[in-house]
Amino acid sequence: MFEPFLMHFILNTLPPEYEPFKISYNTRKDKWSINELMTMCVQEEKTLVMEMSENALMTTACGKNKATKS
C-alpha cells in the first residue's frame, strides 16, 4: 500500500479523543513517516491516559469534598 493512504487511514481510525492530535498533524507543513506517526500516537496515548487518571482523581476528590460538606 502507498504511505499516504496508510497515513490517511491511520488518522481517520483514531478515536475522537485524538482530534487535537489530528488537527496538529494536518496543520504541519512537514509530514511524518509512518514510524514517526506511530511514535507520536503512542506519546499522545500516554498523555491521554495521564489526563484521564488526573481527571478521575479530581472527580474522586471533589466527590469526597461534597460528601463531607453535607
C-alpha positions as CSV (number, residue, x, y, z in Angstrom):
1,M,0.0,0.0,0.0
2,F,1.1,3.6,-0.5
3,E,2.2,5.5,2.5
4,P,-0.1,8.5,2.0
5,F,-3.1,6.1,2.0
6,L,-1.9,4.4,5.2
7,M,-1.3,7.8,6.9
8,H,-4.8,8.9,6.0
9,F,-6.3,5.5,7.1
10,I,-4.5,5.6,10.5
11,L,-5.5,9.2,11.2
12,N,-9.1,8.5,10.3
13,T,-9.4,5.4,12.5
14,L,-8.2,7.2,15.7
15,P,-10.8,7.7,18.3
16,P,-12.4,11.2,18.9
17,E,-10.0,11.8,21.8
18,Y,-7.3,12.2,19.2
19,E,-9.0,15.1,17.4
20,P,-6.5,17.8,18.7
21,F,-3.7,15.4,17.6
22,K,-5.1,15.1,14.1
23,I,-5.6,18.8,13.8
24,S,-2.0,19.3,14.8
25,Y,-0.8,16.9,12.3
26,N,-2.9,18.4,9.5
27,T,-1.7,21.9,10.2
28,R,2.0,21.0,10.0
29,K,3.9,21.7,6.8
30,D,6.3,18.8,7.4
31,K,4.6,15.4,7.3
32,W,5.8,12.4,9.3
33,S,6.7,8.9,8.2
34,I,4.5,6.1,9.3
35,N,7.1,5.2,12.0
36,E,7.1,8.8,13.3
37,L,3.3,8.8,13.2
38,M,3.1,5.7,15.3
39,T,5.6,7.1,17.8
40,M,3.6,10.3,18.1
41,C,0.4,8.3,18.5
42,V,2.0,6.3,21.4
43,Q,3.1,9.5,23.0
44,E,-0.4,11.0,22.6
45,E,-1.9,7.9,24.1
46,K,0.3,8.2,27.2
47,T,-0.7,11.9,27.5
48,L,-4.4,11.0,27.3
49,V,-4.1,8.2,29.9
50,M,-2.3,10.6,32.3
51,E,-5.1,13.3,31.7
52,M,-7.8,10.7,32.3
53,S,-6.2,9.5,35.5
54,E,-5.8,13.1,36.7
55,N,-9.5,13.8,35.9
56,A,-10.5,10.6,37.8
57,L,-8.5,11.8,40.8
58,M,-10.1,15.2,40.7
59,T,-13.6,13.8,40.4
60,T,-12.9,11.4,43.3
61,A,-11.5,14.3,45.4
62,C,-14.5,16.6,44.5
63,G,-16.9,13.8,45.4
64,K,-15.3,13.3,48.8
65,N,-15.4,17.1,49.5
66,K,-19.1,17.2,48.6
67,A,-19.9,14.2,50.8
68,T,-18.2,15.8,53.9
69,K,-19.9,19.1,53.4
70,S,-23.4,17.6,53.6
